Amino acid sequence: MANGATEETRAGQSVEPPLSEVGLVGALARLLNERTARIIKPRVDAPKARLIKAYEGGQSELVVRVGDDVIGRYKVNVAQPKVVVDPDNEDALNAYADEHGGTEVVIRRNAKWEEALLKYAEYDEETGKIVDSRTGEFVPGLKYEKGGEPTGSLTFTWEQKDVGRKRLMRHYQDGTLNHLLGETPELMAGPRPAADDQR
């Protein structure tokens, strides 16, 4: 009867695999992660340098496709226009900060004051000067950076959230992309090609 009760308990509940098996799967996952990381990591943002270079020619985005299926997009991130401290004219800003309560006892600009100043600082295109929008007063020691230059990073977004992921995984599992993985046969889906097939 004890055996019958044990059988019923097992049938009614999902039985967890032994901890030793969970540990073995964990070790295998760790091994695969270590082996493939050196291969995969450089390829994750492989388009970065070339797309940033292409940005100079006017291309700011790369749409990734497999046939007619849109997988996702790489987009060159660009710096936004902003007002910043001009390192070549900090003395003027220090004097301005001193006159307007923006200095601390240690005779440096108060970081919170500077943050607030930069938040309200605006570039006046007519005069080419920076003004404090709260007072309309010209603020020396600041300069305007127009933005629009590549930041050196990319943003990748999957098509329609997970749709692009699913499409790519389907193409990968079907072996459609194996021709792209000739240098890394260990990443290919399905049976590995023989050494003779790789030549």
C-alpha positions as CSV (number, residue, x, y, z in Angstrom):
1,M,0.0,0.0,0.0
2,A,2.9,2.3,0.7
3,N,4.1,1.7,-2.9
4,G,0.6,2.5,-4.2
5,A,0.5,5.8,-2.2
6,T,3.9,6.7,-3.6
7,E,2.8,5.9,-7.2
8,E,-0.3,8.2,-6.7
9,T,1.8,11.0,-5.3
10,R,4.1,10.8,-8.3
11,A,1.2,10.7,-10.7
12,G,-0.6,13.7,-9.1
13,Q,2.5,15.9,-8.9
14,S,5.3,16.8,-11.2
15,V,8.5,15.3,-9.8
16,E,11.5,17.5,-9.8
17,P,14.6,16.1,-11.3
18,P,17.3,15.1,-8.8
19,L,19.6,18.0,-7.7
20,S,22.5,16.2,-9.3
21,E,20.9,16.4,-12.7
22,V,20.0,20.0,-12.2
23,G,23.6,20.7,-11.3
24,L,24.8,18.8,-14.4
25,V,22.5,20.8,-16.7
26,G,23.7,24.0,-15.0
27,A,27.3,23.0,-15.5
28,L,26.6,22.1,-19.2
29,A,24.8,25.5,-19.7
30,R,27.8,27.2,-18.1
31,L,30.2,25.3,-20.4
32,L,28.2,26.1,-23.5
33,N,27.9,29.8,-22.4
34,E,31.7,30.0,-22.0
35,R,32.4,28.3,-25.3
36,T,30.0,30.3,-27.4
37,A,30.4,33.7,-25.7
38,R,33.8,34.3,-27.4
39,I,32.1,33.4,-30.7
40,I,28.8,35.2,-30.2
41,K,29.8,38.3,-28.3
42,P,31.8,40.0,-31.1
43,R,29.0,39.3,-33.6
44,V,26.2,40.9,-31.5
45,D,27.2,44.4,-32.5
46,A,29.3,43.5,-35.5
47,P,27.4,46.0,-37.7
48,K,28.3,48.9,-35.3
49,A,31.6,50.2,-36.9
50,R,30.3,49.8,-40.5
51,L,26.9,51.4,-39.8
52,I,28.5,54.3,-38.0
53,K,30.8,54.8,-41.0
54,A,27.8,54.5,-43.3
55,Y,26.1,57.2,-41.2
56,E,28.6,59.7,-42.7
57,G,27.1,58.8,-46.1
58,G,23.6,59.4,-44.9
59,Q,22.5,55.9,-43.7
60,S,21.3,55.9,-40.1
61,E,19.5,52.6,-40.0
62,L,19.9,49.0,-41.0
63,V,16.8,46.9,-41.5
64,V,17.6,43.2,-40.8
65,R,15.7,40.8,-43.0
66,V,15.5,37.1,-43.9
67,G,13.8,37.0,-47.3
68,D,10.6,39.1,-46.8
69,D,10.6,38.7,-43.0
70,V,11.7,41.8,-41.2
71,I,13.7,40.7,-38.1
72,G,14.6,44.0,-36.5
73,R,16.5,47.2,-36.9
74,Y,19.9,48.7,-36.0
75,K,19.8,52.5,-35.6
76,V,22.7,54.8,-35.1
77,N,22.3,56.7,-31.8
78,V,23.1,60.4,-32.3
79,A,23.9,63.0,-29.7
80,Q,21.1,65.3,-28.8
81,P,21.7,69.1,-28.9
82,K,22.5,70.4,-25.4
83,V,24.2,73.2,-23.5
84,V,27.4,72.2,-21.7
85,V,30.1,73.9,-19.7
86,D,32.8,75.2,-22.1
87,P,36.1,73.9,-20.7
88,D,38.0,76.7,-22.5
89,N,35.9,79.4,-20.7
90,E,35.4,78.0,-17.2
91,D,36.8,81.1,-15.5
92,A,33.9,83.2,-16.8
93,L,31.4,80.6,-15.6
94,N,33.1,80.5,-12.2
95,A,32.8,84.3,-11.9
96,Y,29.1,84.1,-13.0
97,A,28.5,81.4,-10.5
98,D,30.1,83.5,-7.7
99,E,27.8,86.4,-8.5
100,H,24.7,84.3,-8.6
101,G,25.1,82.0,-5.6
102,G,26.4,79.1,-7.5
103,T,29.6,78.6,-5.6
104,E,30.3,76.5,-2.5
105,V,32.7,77.3,0.3
106,V,35.4,75.3,-1.3
107,I,35.2,77.8,-4.2
108,R,33.9,75.6,-6.8
109,R,30.6,75.6,-8.6
110,N,27.8,74.0,-6.8
111,A,26.9,70.8,-8.8
112,K,23.2,71.2,-8.1
113,W,23.2,74.8,-9.1
114,E,25.1,73.9,-12.3
115,E,22.7,71.1,-13.1
116,A,19.7,73.6,-12.7
117,L,21.5,76.2,-14.8
118,L,22.2,73.8,-17.6
119,K,18.5,72.6,-17.4
120,Y,17.3,76.2,-18.0
121,A,20.1,77.4,-20.3
122,E,19.0,78.0,-23.8
123,Y,21.0,78.8,-27.0
124,D,19.9,82.1,-28.7
125,E,20.5,81.5,-32.4
126,E,20.3,85.3,-33.2
127,T,23.1,86.3,-30.8
128,G,25.0,82.9,-30.6
129,K,24.9,83.3,-26.8
130,I,23.6,81.1,-24.0
131,V,20.9,82.7,-21.7
132,D,19.3,81.6,-18.5
133,S,15.6,81.2,-19.6
134,R,14.5,82.0,-16.0
135,T,16.1,85.4,-16.1
136,G,16.9,86.1,-19.7
137,E,20.4,86.9,-18.6
138,F,23.5,86.0,-20.8
139,V,25.5,83.2,-19.1
140,P,29.3,83.3,-19.9
141,G,31.3,80.1,-19.9
142,L,28.8,77.9,-21.6
143,K,28.7,76.7,-25.2
144,Y,26.2,75.1,-27.5
145,E,26.8,71.6,-29.0
146,K,24.5,71.1,-32.0
147,G,24.2,67.3,-31.7
148,G,23.5,65.0,-34.6
149,E,26.9,63.3,-34.5
150,P,27.1,59.5,-33.9
151,T,27.5,58.7,-30.2
152,G,29.4,55.5,-31.0
153,S,26.6,53.2,-30.0
154,L,23.7,51.5,-31.7
155,T,20.2,50.6,-30.7
156,F,18.7,47.3,-31.9
157,T,15.0,46.7,-31.7
158,W,13.2,43.5,-32.5
159,E,10.4,43.8,-35.1
160,Q,7.1,44.1,-33.3
161,K,8.5,43.1,-29.9
162,D,8.9,39.3,-30.1
163,V,7.8,38.8,-33.7
164,G,11.3,39.4,-35.0
165,R,12.8,37.0,-32.4
166,K,10.3,34.2,-33.4
167,R,11.0,34.7,-37.1
168,L,14.7,34.6,-36.7
169,M,14.5,31.5,-34.4
170,R,12.3,29.8,-37.0
171,H,14.8,30.6,-39.8
172,Y,17.7,29.5,-37.6
173,Q,16.0,26.2,-36.6
174,D,15.2,25.5,-40.2
175,G,18.9,25.8,-41.1
176,T,18.1,28.7,-43.5
177,L,21.0,30.7,-41.9
178,N,23.6,28.0,-41.8
179,H,25.4,29.5,-44.8
180,L,26.2,32.6,-42.6
181,L,27.7,30.4,-40.0
182,G,30.5,28.7,-42.0
183,E,33.2,30.1,-39.7
184,T,31.3,28.9,-36.6
185,P,29.8,25.5,-37.4
186,E,29.2,24.9,-33.7
187,L,26.4,27.5,-33.9
188,M,24.7,25.9,-36.9
189,A,21.3,24.3,-36.5
190,G,20.9,20.7,-37.3
191,P,23.7,18.2,-38.1
192,R,27.1,19.7,-38.4
193,P,28.7,19.7,-41.8
194,A,31.6,17.3,-42.4
195,A,35.1,18.9,-42.6
196,D,35.1,18.2,-46.4
197,D,31.8,20.2,-46.7
198,Q,33.2,23.3,-45.2
199,R,35.9,23.8,-47.8
